[in-house]
Amino acid sequence: MAQAANPNPDGELVDRFEEFFRRYYSDEVGELARQYPREQKSLTLEWGDLYKFDTDLADDYLQHPDQLQQAAEEALRLYDLPIDVSLGQAHVRVEGLEEYTEIRDIRAENLNTLVGVQGMVRKATDVKPKIREAVFVCQRCGHETVVPQADAGFQEPYQCESCERQGPFKLNAERSEFVDSQKLRIQESPEGLAGGETPQSIDVHVEDDITGEVTPGDHVTTTGVLRLDQSEAQNESPIFDVYLDGVSVVVEDEEFEEMDITDEDKREIIEISDSDSLYEDMVDSMAPAIYGHRQAKLAMILQLFSGVTKNLPDGSRIRGDLHMLLIGDPGTGKCVSGDTRVTLADGTERPIRELVEENLDEPKPIDDGVWDDAEIALPGLDPDSHITEHTATRVWKREAPESLYRVRTSSGREVDVTPSHPLFVQRNGRHEAVRAEALETGEFIAVAPRMATDGGVAAAGSTANVPTRATFDRIESIEAIEPEEEWVYDLEVAGVHNYLTNGVVSHNSQMISYIQNIAPRSVYTSGKGSSSAGLTAAAVRDDFGDGQQWTLEAGALVLADQGIAAVDELDKMRPEDRSAMHEALEQQKISISKAGINATLKSRCSLLGAANPKYGRFDEYEPIGEQIDLEPALVSRFDLIFTVTDKPDPEEDSKLAKHILQTNYAGELNTQRTKIANSPHTEDEVDAQTEEVAPAIDADLLRKYIAYSRRKCYPTMSAEARQAIEDFYVNLRAKGADEDAPVPVTARKLEGLVRLAEASARVRLSDTVEKEDADRVIEITRSCLQDIGVDPETGEFDADVVETGRSKTQRDRIRNVKGLISDIEDDFDEGAPVDEVLARAEEVGIDEGKAEHEIEKLKKQGEVYEPSNGHLRTT
């Protein structure tokens, strides 16, 4: 930050800084003198050194940075140097403040003071020259006038100092003084936020030798003076934007997982790691509102811990991050009764029955009802508790269960929901989704505030007004009721997965959204609204830089560097947008060549993707490639693929029932004890029952546990673990040794096993991968392969099901059908008759329905065409 020279800086302050430089920075000043101005232009001071020298001077530097900066730079200019060099234009840059200010905590009292912020570079302009002192030549008399320039806009002289006429003037660029200038946008880092909070940002203006040092996606610590934005755009409003006049920008080291972990936290973390039920506790702490799916939850836990990134001697790198894909039934059994009123974007309310029925244009059947695509604008709850406009993309109509739950609040709101339908509960200062059957009276659930308008009372949560924040309403009663109709209804809302029902926020529970609450660093985005630029990086032309210049803006995969990117609704993205993810998943970097900007950004993140089956429900008897709209090349990059279906399981259902009954009993005891003076139940009894239903590991502690493990543990494979993984892989491959057998797995799966085993060791805070880790991940991998890596027709493991989207059986059948058409077409003038092809196919053992299916596929791929109706020819 260059300051205009003060003609009379305080002499006493200058003397103090001279003494400080002599005592603490004599070597650094000498080095600066030798390298000035080509290689070095600034002297960097640690604020802590200044504090040790003079506490009052250090505190004054924070409160009056402009005055003290000038004194420090004047002291540097007057410093007695052994060589004949003038440091007249050298800068003094202070860094390493004792405390850093959260971007969201910056207030008016911070104006014109020195503040430090930490975050991630979201945008950066190109480095451009900025005029500091403009020399104007009067076109009438030739006199030169010098006009110092500030940030408030380009200033010209009012009149000539010589002839006293008002111009015209011409800028003399050669005599004027310019300095390099760049503008950065720093956004709060995800790991510093409570789960689901929206990150805030601040612009930083940097000049001279600290320009061009950072790229979007870098984690930085920035020190600067907070200033008001007094540009012309601000002139008509009494509300001002602020920016940082950058003094120093320091790029943090690679591992930016420095969460605030106290000694007490470390003791708790080590205590948890010694538990015999460590893995079970971890699984129980992941998405507690969603029951079952324990293998998928365990895999998600392993993904959070991740494997170890290996840097080989030849400079190559093997990724340690795990990529995981969830394919499941959306909105399984989470519905509301038909009379429930849904708030729309214009503030009106309509029964959900009407909304669903009028959007069922082409209903697609599922096992207990139907669904269809839709586009309905309505308000929903954002992660930061604001209610803003979103879009429902699907409607559901399903058979009603035997009973519904009627939830009534203290303000009179009432909603009838299925037992598994979640509502948002206030816990630890955040909202968490909890199934209706696990709710307790006395808990507070998220509702939309009732807002008055000129004409009376508007619907709760109307986004026709300024977006509001959700409030919380106390549950007065929960009762089981019999459904009055045979159908219940639901909406699938893109991105946030919630909407307003009778003023209460209803949620479609998704495991993927819980990652935000637990991952030390995570970025969540929905594929529905994500372009390739939104996921990778974009060259954006906007007013961020002066005069509509191109700037590079980091996307979700860059912002999630060293963390997790959760991408929902992958199947809704355009194929060309998904193709941009390939490089990010395997090479873990993103190459950008747009608008003349060529850059490579880091995206060393794990990807947790979620996709819905193509036909609304997952069919275990069809190959995976047939059921998801994802390219095989992308699918094959995922280490684990899980199918999340809702199947009856007597053992799991029994555990679920016990959990719900226990939760309600604990709530009953607590309510009776607080409401009735002479309750027979003691406080110890209530605490004992409540302890049984508390989460195994608190979410905040789990975040710290993961960060601690990733920072401290770099496990190596034991000989037993290596042997176990090798035996599993070799034995599985051996099944494909026969000439006609499919290849069961590829080497990619072996690398995935290693990463999983390392993550399993990290869960235990161990530096060694033991055989138990290998066995654990082999079981998870076998379970995944059983779900998605098996040819449903033969029951054999077949890597091509995932790698190419077709099993070997299908490939052989397609080849046979195409061969039959080729053999028959020459015998007929119009080509091979379809009936004849089907008859010949049946003779060689291909079912008629399957043969028709393969003919349709060959036609879509352009390998077969119809010269006339009912006849086929090969291309």
WOLIN-V909658 format. One record per backbone hydrogen bond with DSSP energy under -1.0 kcal/mol. CO is the residue of the C=O (numbers start at 0). NH is the residue of the N-H. E is the energy in kcal/mol with one decimal. If there is no record, write none. Layout:
BEGIN
<<CO/NH/E> <CO/NH/E>>
END
This chain:
BEGIN
<<9/13/-2.3> <10/14/-2.2> <11/15/-2.1> <12/16/-2.4> <13/17/-2.4> <14/18/-2.3> <15/19/-2.3> <16/20/-2.9> <17/21/-2.2> <18/22/-2.2> <19/23/-2.5> <20/24/-1.8> <24/28/-2.6> <25/29/-2.1> <26/30/-2.3> <27/31/-2.4> <28/32/-2.4> <29/33/-1.8> <30/34/-1.7> <31/35/-1.5> <34/38/-2.1> <34/39/-1.4> <40/90/-2.2> <42/92/-2.7> <44/94/-2.4> <45/49/-1.5> <46/50/-2.2> <47/51/-2.0> <48/52/-1.9> <49/53/-2.8> <53/57/-2.3> <54/58/-2.4> <55/59/-2.6> <56/60/-1.8> <57/61/-1.2> <58/62/-1.6> <59/63/-3.3> <61/113/-2.8> <63/67/-2.0> <64/68/-2.6> <65/69/-2.0> <66/70/-1.9> <67/71/-2.6> <68/72/-2.5> <69/73/-2.3> <70/74/-2.3> <71/75/-1.9> <72/76/-1.9> <73/77/-2.0> <78/80/-1.0> <82/84/-1.9> <86/89/-1.3> <90/42/-2.7> <92/44/-3.2> <94/46/-2.6> <101/104/-1.6> <102/105/-1.2> <106/109/-1.8> <107/110/-1.8> <109/112/-1.8> <112/225/-1.8> <114/223/-2.5> <115/100/-3.0> <116/221/-3.1> <118/219/-2.8> <119/186/-3.3> <120/216/-3.0> <121/553/-2.3> <122/184/-2.3> <123/551/-1.4> <127/180/-2.3> <129/178/-2.4> <131/148/-2.8> <132/176/-2.8> <133/146/-3.1> <134/171/-3.3> <135/144/-2.8> <136/169/-1.9> <137/141/-2.1> <142/137/-2.7> <144/135/-3.0> <146/133/-2.3> <159/163/-1.2> <164/159/-2.8> <164/166/-1.8> <167/138/-2.8> <169/136/-2.9> <170/172/-1.0> <171/175/-1.3> <176/131/-3.4> <176/132/-1.5> <178/129/-3.0> <179/207/-2.7> <180/127/-2.7> <181/205/-2.8> <182/124/-2.2> <183/203/-3.0> <184/121/-3.2> <184/122/-1.1> <185/201/-2.2> <186/119/-3.4> <188/191/-1.5> <189/192/-1.7> <193/196/-2.2> <199/187/-2.6> <201/185/-2.8> <202/243/-2.7> <203/183/-2.9> <204/245/-2.6> <205/181/-2.4> <206/209/-1.3> <207/210/-1.5> <214/217/-2.1> <217/120/-2.9> <218/251/-3.1> <219/118/-2.3> <220/249/-2.6> <221/116/-2.9> <222/246/-3.3> <222/247/-2.0> <223/114/-2.9> <224/244/-2.9> <225/111/-3.5> <226/242/-2.2> <230/233/-1.8> <231/234/-1.5> <233/236/-1.4> <240/228/-3.0> <242/226/-3.0> <243/204/-2.9> <243/245/-1.1> <244/224/-2.0> <247/222/-2.5> <249/220/-2.5> <253/255/-1.2> <256/258/-2.5> <258/260/-1.4> <261/265/-2.3> <262/266/-2.1> <263/267/-2.1> <264/268/-2.9> <265/269/-2.5> <266/270/-2.1> <267/271/-2.5> <268/272/-2.2> <269/273/-1.0> <271/274/-1.7> <274/277/-1.0> <276/280/-2.8> <277/281/-2.3> <278/282/-2.3> <279/283/-2.5> <280/284/-1.3> <282/285/-1.2> <286/289/-2.0> <292/296/-2.2> <293/297/-2.5> <294/298/-2.3> <295/299/-2.1> <296/300/-2.2> <297/301/-2.4> <298/302/-2.2> <299/303/-1.9> <300/304/-1.6> <301/305/-2.6> <309/317/-2.6> <311/314/-2.2> <315/311/-2.5> <317/309/-2.2> <319/306/-2.4> <322/638/-1.5> <322/639/-1.5> <323/608/-2.9> <324/641/-2.9> <325/610/-2.7> <326/643/-2.8> <330/333/-1.3> <334/417/-2.5> <335/488/-3.0> <336/339/-1.5> <337/352/-1.9> <339/351/-2.9> <340/501/-3.1> <341/349/-2.0> <343/346/-1.9> <347/343/-3.0> <349/341/-3.2> <350/354/-1.7> <351/355/-2.6> <352/356/-2.6> <353/357/-2.3> <358/360/-1.7> <363/370/-1.6> <365/368/-1.1> <367/398/-2.7> <368/365/-2.9> <369/396/-2.6> <370/363/-3.4> <371/394/-2.5> <375/391/-3.0> <376/344/-2.0> <377/389/-3.2> <379/387/-2.0> <381/384/-2.0> <384/469/-3.0> <385/381/-3.3> <387/379/-2.7> <389/377/-2.4> <390/493/-2.3> <391/375/-1.8> <392/373/-2.4> <393/491/-2.6> <394/371/-1.7> <395/489/-1.8> <396/369/-2.5> <397/487/-2.8> <403/480/-2.9> <404/416/-2.6> <405/478/-1.8> <406/414/-1.9> <407/475/-2.5> <407/476/-1.8> <408/411/-1.7> <412/408/-2.6> <414/406/-2.6> <415/336/-1.8> <416/404/-3.3> <417/420/-2.1> <418/436/-2.3> <420/435/-1.6> <421/506/-2.2> <422/433/-2.8> <423/445/-2.1> <424/431/-2.8> <426/429/-2.3> <429/426/-3.3> <431/424/-3.4> <433/422/-2.4> <434/437/-1.8> <435/438/-1.4> <439/442/-1.6> <442/474/-2.9> <443/425/-2.1> <444/472/-2.8> <445/504/-2.1> <446/470/-2.4> <448/460/-1.2> <450/457/-2.5> <452/455/-1.5> <455/452/-3.3> <458/461/-1.5> <467/386/-3.8> <470/446/-3.0> <472/444/-2.8> <473/409/-2.4> <474/441/-2.3> <476/407/-2.5> <478/405/-3.1> <480/403/-3.0> <485/399/-2.5> <487/397/-2.8> <488/335/-3.0> <489/395/-2.6> <491/392/-2.7> <491/393/-1.2> <492/496/-1.3> <493/495/-2.0> <496/507/-3.0> <498/505/-3.2> <499/342/-1.4> <500/503/-2.2> <502/447/-2.6> <503/500/-3.4> <505/498/-1.8> <510/513/-1.3> <513/517/-1.0> <514/518/-3.0> <520/563/-2.2> <522/565/-2.8> <524/567/-2.8> <530/534/-1.5> <531/535/-2.6> <533/555/-2.5> <534/556/-3.0> <535/554/-2.5> <537/552/-3.4> <539/550/-2.7> <550/539/-3.4> <551/123/-1.0> <552/537/-2.7> <554/558/-2.6> <555/559/-1.5> <557/560/-1.7> <559/562/-2.1> <562/605/-2.5> <563/522/-2.2> <564/607/-2.7> <565/524/-2.7> <566/609/-1.9> <567/526/-4.3> <568/571/-1.6> <569/572/-1.4> <573/577/-2.1> <574/578/-1.9> <577/580/-2.1> <578/581/-1.1> <580/584/-2.3> <581/585/-2.0> <582/586/-1.4> <582/587/-1.1> <587/602/-1.9> <589/600/-2.9> <591/598/-2.3> <593/596/-3.1> <596/593/-2.0> <598/591/-3.4> <600/589/-2.8> <602/604/-2.4> <603/561/-2.0> <605/564/-3.1> <606/323/-2.9> <607/566/-2.2> <608/325/-2.8> <609/569/-2.7> <610/327/-1.4> <612/615/-1.8> <618/621/-1.6> <622/625/-1.0> <623/626/-1.3> <626/613/-4.8> <627/629/-1.6> <630/633/-1.0> <630/634/-2.4> <631/635/-2.6> <633/636/-1.3> <634/637/-1.6> <639/324/-2.3> <641/326/-3.4> <643/328/-1.9> <648/652/-3.5> <649/653/-2.0> <650/654/-2.0> <651/655/-2.6> <652/656/-2.4> <653/657/-2.3> <654/658/-2.4> <655/659/-2.5> <656/660/-2.5> <657/661/-2.6> <658/662/-2.6> <659/663/-2.5> <660/664/-2.4> <661/665/-2.5> <662/666/-2.1> <663/667/-2.5> <664/668/-2.5> <665/669/-2.2> <666/670/-2.4> <667/671/-2.7> <668/672/-2.4> <669/673/-1.9> <670/674/-2.1> <671/675/-2.5> <675/678/-1.2> <681/685/-2.0> <682/686/-2.7> <683/687/-2.4> <684/688/-2.0> <685/689/-2.6> <686/690/-2.3> <689/692/-1.0> <697/701/-2.5> <698/702/-2.1> <699/703/-1.8> <700/704/-2.7> <701/705/-2.5> <702/706/-2.3> <703/707/-2.8> <704/708/-2.5> <705/709/-2.6> <706/710/-1.4> <707/711/-2.0> <708/712/-2.8> <715/768/-3.0> <717/721/-2.4> <718/722/-2.3> <719/723/-2.4> <720/724/-2.3> <721/725/-2.4> <722/726/-3.0> <723/727/-2.1> <724/728/-2.4> <725/729/-3.0> <726/730/-2.7> <727/731/-1.9> <728/732/-2.4> <729/733/-2.1> <732/735/-2.1> <733/736/-1.8> <742/798/-4.0> <745/748/-1.2> <746/750/-1.9> <747/751/-2.0> <748/752/-2.0> <749/753/-1.8> <750/754/-2.1> <751/755/-2.4> <752/756/-2.4> <753/757/-2.2> <754/758/-2.1> <755/759/-2.3> <756/760/-1.8> <757/761/-2.0> <758/762/-1.6> <760/765/-2.5> <761/764/-1.5> <766/715/-2.1> <768/717/-2.0> <769/773/-1.7> <770/774/-3.0> <771/775/-2.1> <772/776/-2.2> <773/777/-2.2> <774/778/-2.0> <775/779/-1.7> <776/780/-2.7> <777/781/-2.9> <778/782/-2.2> <779/783/-2.2> <780/784/-2.9> <781/785/-2.3> <782/786/-1.5> <783/787/-2.8> <784/788/-1.8> <788/797/-3.1> <790/794/-3.2> <795/790/-2.8> <797/800/-1.5> <798/801/-1.0> <798/802/-2.9> <799/803/-2.0> <799/804/-1.1> <799/805/-1.1> <806/810/-2.5> <807/811/-2.9> <808/812/-2.3> <809/813/-3.0> <810/814/-2.5> <811/815/-2.6> <812/816/-3.1> <813/817/-2.8> <814/818/-2.3> <815/819/-2.5> <816/820/-2.3> <817/821/-2.3> <818/822/-2.3> <819/823/-2.3> <820/824/-2.5> <823/826/-1.8> <824/827/-1.0> <831/871/-2.5> <832/836/-2.1> <833/837/-2.6> <834/838/-2.2> <835/839/-2.6> <836/840/-2.4> <837/841/-2.0> <838/842/-1.5> <839/843/-1.4> <840/845/-2.8> <841/844/-1.4> <846/850/-2.5> <847/851/-2.5> <848/852/-1.9> <849/853/-2.3> <850/854/-2.2> <851/855/-2.2> <852/856/-1.9> <853/857/-2.6> <854/858/-2.2> <855/859/-2.3> <856/860/-2.1> <857/862/-2.2> <857/863/-1.3> <858/861/-1.0> <862/874/-2.2> <864/872/-2.4> <867/870/-2.2> <869/833/-2.6> <871/831/-2.7> <872/864/-2.7>>
END
